[in-house]
Amino acid sequence: MTTRLVVVGNGMVGHRLLEEFATLQPPDLEITVLGEETRPAYDRVHLSEFFSGKTAAELSLVTPGFFEQAGIRLRLATRA
């Protein structure tokens, strides 16, 4: 039996939870993330640094390929 988990929001805390699930790789768990923003999780604490030259990629908390490798469905620009 497959357990389905929906994570609402793709902020810093939610992303940390996803990293833990990716490490643990629990069997028969389907994860879907709904995020209202158009970008995956980023460092909101240092967001003001964007205006002094830090790029969106540098602020990102997500390593390239994370969602695909972990088998997590990411739905950006999606309200819950």
Helices and strands as residue ranges (DSSP letters): E 3-8, H 12-24, E 29-35, G 47-52, H 56-59, H 66-70, E 72-76
